[in-house]
Amino acid sequence: MRVLATAGHVDHGKSALVRALTGMEPDRYEEERRRGLTLDLGFVWTRVGEETLAFVDVPGHERFVPTMLAGAGPVPAVLFVVAADQGWQRQSAEHLAVLDALGVRHAVLAVTRSDLADPGPVRADAVERLAATSLGKAPAVAVSAVTGAGLDDLRAELAAMAGRLPVPDTGADVRLWLDRAFTVRGHGTVVTGTLGTGTLRVGDRLVTGDGPAVLRVRGLQSLHEERTAVGAVARVAVNVHGPGADSLRRGQVLLTPDRWLRAEVTDVRVTGEPVADLPRSVTLHIGTAAVPVAVRPLGPDTARLTLRRGLPLRAGDRAVLRESGGGRLPCGVTVLDVRPPGLARRGAGRARAAELDIMTGRPDAAAELRRRKLVRRADLRAMGVPAPGDPVAGDWLADPARRAPPRWPGSAGHRRPSGA
């Protein structure tokens, strides 16, 4: 299975397009169908060639950008929609900024309503705008959900994009961001989300990002089919049982136990806007979570974020910073350090900025050991950094340059053997 999100301005035909592609209704609420306006996330799927494509259909209205972020956050690819009769609009720009901030690299552009206006100028403009972002030069197709024109070409481009997506790591630790939670009579709590890495199995134990309570996976579905195991990437519905299951909601997360650290302070690299221009209070969006954070600038493009609620973050994670109310375009962050040192001493901020300047967000075990001197192997793995070697004692890893040199016979403190 391949999972992708829709993106684009309100009333540009995202839901109508995926409805035409899949034959399924993405709008779950009567009010959405009555108003012709998507208010929440919708989920539909279809078979294209050898691939099953699942779509997370997002709302395009400016009031629902946080909902769009929850839909697009865990998804590796996008179907970007611009209407031929309206062209580029405000939420086209904001949705594109979100995708760029998240580092999404795979997209197909659909120019809808090609039966109402010449799609050529709009297609050329949109292709150029997408090319200036992480999406690069995306294939573009003019379509009409009303007449069906271009739908076969769009399916072919979607199938080709699906073939280019990276192969997920089904053996990785599970981090399932929740986008829905509801109760099914006789079964209890069911949550849904996009499984980006790892594998879920019936009988698994999972923990939430907010506490140590263990939940058991009682049942699994993917695309309405009962499963005993589901590997990434996939849309999943998980029937969970245990303490606190009935309080789960969108924005929370289910995790492999003992494999994640809960970060309440993190150092990041910011893209899209100078750090000095950021408000001191913004919202961090990652996965389906939206958490207020305080921003402390460190370098020209690095900052320390203090989260109001701890999250399971790892080095290299991509996320979005957005001002409440959307007064400016969102910017991106790359997580550099989820266990940063304190900055209490004079000059500590400047020293830390210099240290962050050479960090890339790509896991580097040797560099982490140099910085930390001594660290538990389990903590290093939970930060998203593979252990570089064997522990020196118990579960502890040490920077080789800081280890004490061997004390050979004849050195200070040792008696030289007789006859030497």
C-alpha positions in Angstrom: 0.0 0.0 0.0 1.0 3.6 -0.7 -0.5 6.5 1.3 -0.7 10.0 0.0 -2.5 13.2 1.1 -4.4 15.7 -1.0 -3.5 19.4 -0.8 -4.7 22.6 -2.3 -7.0 25.6 -1.9 -10.6 25.2 -0.7 -13.2 24.4 -3.4 -10.6 23.4 -6.0 -12.1 19.9 -6.2 -9.8 17.7 -4.1 -12.7 15.6 -2.7 -14.4 15.4 -6.1 -11.2 14.2 -7.6 -10.5 11.4 -5.2 -14.2 10.4 -5.4 -13.8 10.1 -9.2 -10.5 8.2 -8.8 -11.8 5.7 -6.1 -15.6 5.6 -6.4 -15.7 6.2 -2.7 -17.0 9.1 -0.7 -14.3 10.9 1.3 -16.6 13.3 3.1 -17.8 11.4 6.2 -20.3 13.9 7.5 -23.7 14.9 6.1 -22.9 18.6 6.7 -19.8 18.2 4.4 -21.8 16.7 1.6 -24.6 19.3 2.1 -22.2 22.3 2.0 -19.8 20.8 -0.5 -17.0 21.7 1.9 -14.6 19.3 3.6 -14.4 19.9 7.3 -12.4 17.0 8.5 -10.0 14.3 7.2 -11.4 11.7 4.8 -10.0 8.3 3.9 -10.6 6.4 0.6 -8.5 4.1 -1.5 -8.3 2.4 -4.9 -6.2 -0.1 -6.9 -3.9 1.4 -9.5 -1.8 -1.1 -11.4 0.1 -3.2 -8.9 -0.4 -0.7 -6.1 -3.2 0.1 -3.6 -3.3 3.9 -3.2 -4.9 5.2 0.0 -5.8 8.9 0.1 -6.0 11.1 3.1 -8.3 13.9 1.9 -7.7 17.2 3.7 -9.8 20.3 4.0 -8.6 23.4 2.1 -10.2 26.2 4.0 -7.9 28.5 5.9 -9.8 27.7 9.2 -8.8 24.1 8.9 -5.0 24.3 8.2 -4.3 22.6 11.5 -6.5 19.7 10.3 -4.6 19.7 7.0 -1.4 19.4 8.9 -2.7 16.4 10.9 -3.5 14.7 7.6 -0.3 15.5 5.7 2.1 15.2 8.6 2.6 11.4 8.6 2.2 11.0 4.8 5.2 10.7 2.4 3.5 11.8 -0.8 0.9 14.3 -2.1 -1.7 14.8 -4.8 -1.6 18.6 -5.2 -4.7 20.2 -6.7 -5.1 23.5 -8.4 -8.3 24.5 -10.3 -8.0 25.7 -13.9 -10.7 28.3 -13.5 -9.2 29.9 -10.3 -5.5 29.3 -10.4 -3.1 29.7 -7.5 -4.7 30.9 -4.3 -3.9 31.7 -0.6 -4.3 28.1 0.7 -2.4 26.7 -2.3 0.6 28.7 -1.1 0.1 27.7 2.6 -0.3 24.0 1.8 2.8 24.1 -0.4 4.7 25.8 2.4 3.6 23.1 4.8 4.7 20.3 2.4 8.1 22.0 1.9 8.6 22.4 5.6 7.9 18.7 6.1 10.4 17.9 3.3 7.9 16.0 1.2 9.6 15.0 -2.0 7.0 13.1 -4.0 4.0 14.7 -5.7 1.7 14.7 -8.6 0.0 17.9 -9.7 -3.6 17.7 -10.8 -5.1 20.8 -12.6 -8.9 20.2 -12.0 -11.9 21.7 -13.8 -10.1 21.6 -17.1 -13.6 21.5 -18.7 -14.2 25.0 -17.4 -11.0 26.8 -18.4 -7.8 26.3 -20.3 -5.5 24.4 -17.9 -2.3 25.4 -19.6 -1.4 28.7 -17.9 -2.4 27.4 -14.5 -0.4 24.2 -15.0 2.7 26.1 -16.0 2.5 28.4 -13.0 1.9 25.7 -10.5 4.6 23.5 -11.8 7.1 26.3 -11.4 5.9 27.0 -7.9 6.2 23.4 -6.8 9.7 23.1 -8.5 11.0 25.7 -6.1 10.3 23.5 -3.1 11.1 20.1 -1.8 8.5 18.6 -4.2 10.7 19.4 -7.2 9.4 19.2 -10.8 6.3 17.2 -10.3 4.4 15.6 -13.2 1.2 17.5 -14.0 -2.1 16.3 -15.4 -5.2 18.3 -16.5 -8.3 16.5 -15.3 -12.1 16.9 -15.0 -13.9 15.0 -12.2 -17.1 15.8 -14.1 -16.3 14.5 -17.6 -13.6 12.1 -16.6 -11.1 13.6 -18.9 -7.5 13.0 -17.8 -8.3 10.5 -15.1 -6.5 7.6 -16.8 -3.4 9.8 -17.3 -3.6 10.8 -13.6 -3.8 7.2 -12.5 -0.7 6.4 -14.6 1.2 9.2 -13.0 0.1 8.2 -9.5 1.2 4.6 -10.1 4.6 5.8 -11.4 5.0 8.0 -8.3 4.1 5.1 -6.0 6.9 3.1 -7.6 9.4 5.8 -6.8 8.5 6.0 -3.1 11.2 4.7 -0.7 10.7 1.3 0.8 9.6 1.6 4.4 11.5 -0.1 7.3 8.9 -2.6 8.6 11.3 -3.6 11.4 11.5 -0.1 12.9 10.0 1.0 16.1 6.3 1.9 15.9 5.3 5.5 16.2 1.6 5.7 15.2 0.2 9.3 15.2 -3.6 9.1 15.8 -6.0 11.0 13.5 -9.2 9.4 14.7 -10.4 7.7 17.9 -13.9 6.3 18.5 -15.8 3.6 20.3 -17.3 0.5 18.7 -19.9 -1.3 20.7 -18.7 -4.7 21.9 -15.1 -3.9 20.9 -14.2 -0.7 22.8 -11.7 2.0 21.6 -10.6 2.0 18.0 -7.9 4.5 16.7 -6.8 5.1 13.2 -3.6 6.5 11.6 -1.0 6.2 8.9 1.7 3.7 9.9 4.9 5.1 8.5 7.4 2.6 9.7 7.4 -0.6 11.7 4.8 -3.4 11.9 1.7 -3.8 14.1 0.5 -7.2 15.2 -2.5 -8.4 17.2 -1.3 -9.0 20.7 1.3 -6.2 20.6 1.8 -4.0 23.7 2.0 -0.3 23.0 2.4 2.8 25.2 1.1 6.3 24.6 3.4 9.3 24.4 1.9 10.8 27.6 2.5 8.1 30.1 3.6 4.6 31.0 0.2 2.8 30.7 0.4 -0.2 28.5 -2.3 -0.9 25.9 -2.9 -4.2 24.1 -3.7 -4.5 20.4 -6.9 -6.6 20.4 -7.6 -6.3 16.6 -6.3 -4.7 13.4 -7.9 -3.6 10.2 -6.4 -2.1 7.1 -8.8 -0.8 4.4 -11.7 -2.5 6.2 -10.0 -5.9 6.1 -9.3 -7.8 9.3 -5.5 -8.5 9.7 -3.3 -10.2 12.2 -0.3 -8.0 11.2 0.1 -4.8 9.2 3.5 -3.4 8.0 4.3 0.1 6.9 3.3 2.1 5.0 -0.4 1.6 5.6 -3.7 3.0 6.8 -4.6 1.1 10.0 -7.4 0.9 12.4 -6.3 -0.5 15.8 -8.6 -1.8 18.5 -6.8 -1.2 21.7 -7.6 -2.2 25.3 -6.1 -1.0 28.6 -5.9 1.9 31.0 -6.7 5.2 29.4 -7.7 3.8 26.0 -11.0 5.6 26.2 -9.3 9.0 26.5 -7.2 8.6 23.2 -7.8 11.3 20.6 -6.3 12.9 17.5 -2.8 14.3 18.2 -1.8 11.5 20.5 0.6 8.7 19.6 1.1 5.0 20.2 4.7 3.7 20.6 6.8 0.6 20.9 7.5 0.4 24.6 11.0 1.4 26.0 12.2 2.7 22.6 11.3 6.4 22.7 12.3 9.4 24.8 9.7 12.1 25.7 11.3 15.4 24.7 10.1 18.5 26.5 13.0 20.6 25.2 14.6 20.2 21.8 17.2 22.0 19.7 16.2 22.5 16.0 17.3 24.0 12.7 14.7 26.4 11.2 14.1 26.8 7.5 11.9 29.3 5.7 12.3 32.2 8.0 15.1 33.8 10.1 14.9 32.6 13.6 15.1 36.2 14.9 11.9 37.0 13.1 9.9 34.1 14.7 7.3 34.9 17.4 8.4 33.7 20.8 5.3 31.5 21.1 4.2 29.3 18.1 2.7 25.9 17.6 4.8 22.9 16.7 3.1 20.4 14.3 4.5 16.9 13.9 2.6 13.8 12.9 -1.0 14.7 14.0 0.2 16.5 17.1 -0.1 20.3 17.6 1.8 21.5 20.7 2.5 25.1 21.7 6.2 25.9 22.1 8.3 28.7 23.4 11.1 29.7 21.0 14.6 30.7 22.2 16.8 31.8 19.2 20.4 30.4 19.4 22.0 30.9 15.9 20.8 32.5 12.7 18.9 29.3 11.8 18.9 27.4 15.1 16.7 27.6 18.1 15.7 25.9 21.3 12.0 24.9 21.6 10.4 24.3 25.0 7.2 22.2 24.5 4.1 22.6 26.6 3.6 18.8 26.2 6.4 16.3 25.8 6.5 14.4 22.5 8.4 11.3 21.2 11.0 13.0 18.9 14.1 11.8 17.3 17.1 13.4 15.6 16.2 14.1 11.9 12.4 14.5 12.5 10.8 17.1 10.3 8.1 19.3 11.7 6.3 22.6 11.1 6.2 25.8 13.2 3.0 27.8 12.6 1.8 31.0 14.2 -1.7 30.7 15.7 -4.1 32.2 13.3 -1.9 31.8 10.3 -0.7 35.4 10.0 2.5 34.2 8.2 3.5 31.2 6.2 4.6 28.2 8.3 8.3 27.4 8.5 10.0 24.0 8.8 12.2 22.6 11.5 14.6 19.7 11.6 15.2 18.1 15.0 18.9 18.2 15.9 18.9 17.1 19.6 16.2 15.7 21.8 18.4 15.7 25.0 20.1 19.1 24.8 22.4 20.4 27.5 21.3 23.2 29.9 22.2 26.8 29.1 22.6 28.3 32.5 26.2 29.6 32.3 27.2 32.8 30.7 28.0 32.3 27.1 26.4 28.9 27.0 23.9 30.0 24.3 26.6 31.2 21.9 28.7 28.0 22.5 25.6 25.9 21.8 24.8 27.8 18.6 28.3 27.0 17.4 27.8 23.4 18.2 24.5 23.2 16.4 25.9 25.0 13.4 27.7 21.8 12.3 24.9 19.4 13.2 22.8 18.1 10.3 20.0 16.2 11.8 21.3 13.0 10.3 22.1 10.4 13.0 25.8 10.4 13.8 26.8 8.1 16.6 30.4 9.1 16.8 29.5 12.8 17.0 26.9 12.1 19.7 29.4 10.2 21.8 31.9 13.1 21.5 29.3 15.6 22.7 27.9 13.5 25.5 31.1 11.7 26.6 29.0 9.0 28.3 25.5 7.8 27.3 23.3 4.7 27.7 23.0 2.7 24.5 19.2 2.5 25.0 18.9 6.3 25.3 21.1 6.8 22.2 18.8 4.5 20.2 15.7 6.3 21.5 17.2 9.5 20.2 17.2 7.9 16.7 21.0 7.2 16.7 22.3 3.7 16.1 24.8 2.5 18.7 28.4 2.7 17.3 29.9 -0.2 19.3 29.9 -2.3 22.4 29.2 -0.8 25.8 32.1 -0.2 28.1 30.1 -1.3 31.2 26.5 -2.4 31.5 24.5 -0.5 28.9 26.9 2.5 28.9 28.8 3.8 25.8 31.8 6.1 26.1 33.6 8.4 23.8 36.8 6.5 22.9 38.8 9.8 23.1 37.7 10.2 26.7 38.5 6.7 28.0 41.4 6.5 30.4 44.5 5.1 28.8 45.7 1.6 30.0 48.1 1.7 32.9 50.9 -0.5 31.8 53.4 -2.1 34.3 56.1 0.4 35.0 53.9 3.5 34.8 53.1 5.6 37.8 51.2 3.7 40.4 52.5 0.3 39.3 55.5 -1.6 40.4 57.9 -2.6 37.7 58.3 -6.4 37.5 61.6 -7.6 38.8 64.2 -8.1 36.1 62.6 -5.6 33.8 
